[in-house]
Amino acid sequence: MTSERTRRRLIEQLRGQGIANESVLGAMTATPRHLFVDEALSSRAYENSALPIGRGQTISQPLIVALMTEAALATPGRSRALEIGTGSGYQAAVLARLFEQVFSTERIGELARLARQRLHRLKIHNVFSRHADGLGGWPSQAPFDAIVVTAGGRIPRALLEQLAEDGVLIAPVGEPGGMQRLVRYTRHGEDYDSEDLGAVTFVPLLDGLD
């Protein structure tokens, strides 16, 4: 179930569901999703579904990872990306193939540690992660060409302010447990355009450390 054929079948499903950017599809082809889930779930790694990773968190559905990554590439810059919510490390690994540097925060220490181990195992050395409350972003590394938020809620102003000019922020916006919409914000000076990318369901965006 982790064979090359199984991976190719998933990529064709994504292409059939509207993911057109070949760079995104190539990054996902090259990123072994089965290494980002528990071994007991590895046989399901290339299903187009979210899977549990412990501590009440999930690894996102591949379609959503692809959609968020494709949306992140709307920025003209490819230098620096920020991810809020490292989780398993899978989204960061995909972004790392498309941006020069990826900075990622995770509020749950155990998940942050496991994600670092996976990225090191895969020799992905352009992801910089830390155990931190991500709601304040990572000001010392700003501005970012793209910010990807992997939990749903209200977007703190501090994150929008860390975007570079023409940078994009992609996030599920809405009440936790209720309807959420995937929104892409684009910065133009002190103004932010928004684009609705569709309905999604994510774990809640929380503050504090665990």
N, C-alpha and C positions, 0 to 999 in steps of 0.2 A: 504493500500500500504506500510505500515511500519511493516507488520506482520512478524512473524518468518518464515512463508512459503516463503514470498517474499525475505527475506534475504537469505534463503537457496538456492533459485533459482539463485540469483546472484552469490553465492559462487560456485555453480555447473557450471555456465557459465565460471567463471574464471578458474576453474579446466579444463574445456573443451578447453580453449584457451591457455593452457600450463603452468599455475601456479601450480607447483607440491609440493612446500614446505608447509607442513601441518601446521607448526608454523605460517607462513604468513596467510594462509587461516583461521586459528583459531583466529589470532589477528583481522582480518577483520570481522569475524563473531561476535566477541565480541564488536566491535566498532559501535555504532549506528549512521550510516551516516546521518540519517534524522535530528539529532540534530545539524549538522554542516551546514545546509542550511536554508534559510529563510522558515518560516512556509508555505508560499504560494507554495513552491516547494517541500515540504516534501513528497508529493505523488509520486515524481519522484526520490527520493533519492536512490532507489535501482535499478534504471536503470543503465546500463553500459555506462554512458555518463558523460561528464563534465557539470557542471551547474554554472551559474553566482552567485557570492557572493557579488557583488557590487564593486564600484571603479574600474571597468574594469578588475576585477580579477575573477578567476574561482576556483571551487573545482575540482580537476583532476578526470578524468575517473577512476573508480575503477580498471580496468585492469592495468592502468599505475601506480597507487598507489601500487598495488600488485607487479608489475614488478620491480619497483624501490626498494621496500622493500625487495623483494627476492634477488635483486642484492646487497643490503647493507649487507645481511647476509653472503656474501662471505668472509668477514673479520673473522679472528679467534677470535677477541675480541668482547665482547658484553657489554662493560662497558659504553662507551660514544659515543653518536651520535650527530651530528650537522645538523640542517636543516636551509637552507637559503630560507626564504619565508614562514612564518607560514601560511598565507592565512586564511582559515577557522579554522585551527587547526587539521584537520582530519588526515593528514599524520603524524603529531607529535603524535597524539593519538595512531595510529597504531604502530609507532616506539616505543612508551613508553611501549608497552606490550612485546617488544623483546630486549630492551636495558635497562641497569640499570638507566641511565640518558640520557635525551634528552635536548639539548640546541637549541633554535629556535629563529631566528631573523626575524622581519617583518618591512619593511620601512614605511608602511601605519599605522599610529597610531590607527585609528578606527578599522581596522582589527585585530591588535595586542590585543586591549582591548577586543573585542568580543571573540576572540579565548581563551584568558585567562579565561573569564567567562564560556565558554563551558567546558573547561578542569577542572575547579574547580567544576562545576556542576556534572561532571562524576567522581569526586574524583580521578582524575589522578594527582598525586602530584610529579611525577618524571620528569615533563617537566618544564624547566626553560626558560622563554621567555623574550624578550626585544624588545622595539621599537628602531630599529637601522638599519643603512645601513649595509647590510650583506656582501658586497663585500670584506670587510676586515676580515670576519669570526668572531671568538670570541677568540682572542689570549690568554686571561687569563685562558681559560678553556681547551686549547689544551694540548696534542694532542688528536685527535678523532679517534676512530676505524672506523667510517663511517661518511661521509658527504653527505647529499642529497640536491641537488639544484633544486628548484621547479619553475625555470624560465629559459628561453632559452637565450643563448648568448655565449660570450667568457668567459672562466673560469679564474678568477684571479689567478696568481701564489701564492698569499697569502693563498688561500684556500688549494691548494695542499700541501703547506708547513706545514699546521696544521694537516695533517694526521699522525697517528701513523705508525710505521713499519708494513707492510702488511695491512695497512688500505685501505679503498676504498672510492672513491668519485664518485657519480653517478649524471650526469647532462645532460640536453639537450643542445647540442652544435650546433651552427649555427647562421645565421643571423636572427634577429627578423622579423617575417612576411614571412620568406623564409623557405627553407628546414632545418630541425633540425634532428640530430641523437642523440639518447640516448647512452651515452658513460660511461663506467665504467673504472676509473683509479685505479690502484693498486700501492701503494708505495713500492719500494725496495731500501732502502737507499736514494740516491739522484736521482734515476731513477723512472720512472712511466710507467708501462705497460698500454695499453688502449685496450678496447674491445667494439666493436660496437654492441649495443643491439637492434637496429632498428630505424625506422623513427617515429618521434613524433612531436607534435605541442604544444608549451607552450607560455604563455605570456612572454614579453621581460624581461630580467634581467636588472634592472635599479639601478642607484646609487642615493644617497641623501635620504632625509626624506620627508614624506608627512603627 
